[in-house]
Amino acid sequence: MMNPDTPGDAADPGASGDSARMELTAILNRALAGDAESKERVYTLLYGELLRLAGAHLSGAGTLSLNPAALVHEAYLRMLRRDATPMRDRRAFFAYASTVMRSVLIDHVRARRADKRGGDLAPVTLTTGVLGKVAAAEDFSRLNEALEELREIDARSCRVVELRYFSGMSDEDVAAELDVSVPTVQRDWRKARAFLYQELR
């Protein structure tokens, strides 16, 4: 994969507004369908935003042998080799990207634990973000396990956590992504925080 130049904000520098968003969505879906040229184009256009998203994930996951660029690269490869549901817009793509980045981080945590067999492995801590204030989760993998338990009980509340915490979306963006009202998102967030507090304390 090539090293991208500074990405632009639209698929076509000459396009604007809805036409630019529609063009980017079309490129995203061609990339997810396997078109090689579109894969490179998306990577170039969105690299800067993917890098910022990766940095946010890593800042909350403690010390790992990944830097933001490596996380973007590994997550992007995973995204494009899986059968993904067509993206309806840019926001949906970044929600998907965030989920894949979280999966990459979880796999790295598990691999380190397997390699070191729990010996001198430094704890992977969740040090930043809203959940860090709710429960002092000393282990990233513990958080993941708690989220999976939440998913079984209340899948939408789990998705709200993923979008708000891991993707950094606003309540309004989460509501649009899940096709629910903002008050519903806020109620789900409160329920999820209460559940995670009990699980992680």
Secondary structure as UniProt FT lines:
FT   TURN            13..14
FT   HELIX           17..32
FT   TURN            33..34
FT   HELIX           36..59
FT   HELIX           68..81
FT   HELIX           90..116
FT   TURN            117..118
FT   HELIX           130..134
FT   HELIX           140..153
FT   HELIX           155..161
FT   HELIX           162..166
FT   HELIX           171..178
FT   HELIX           182..200
//
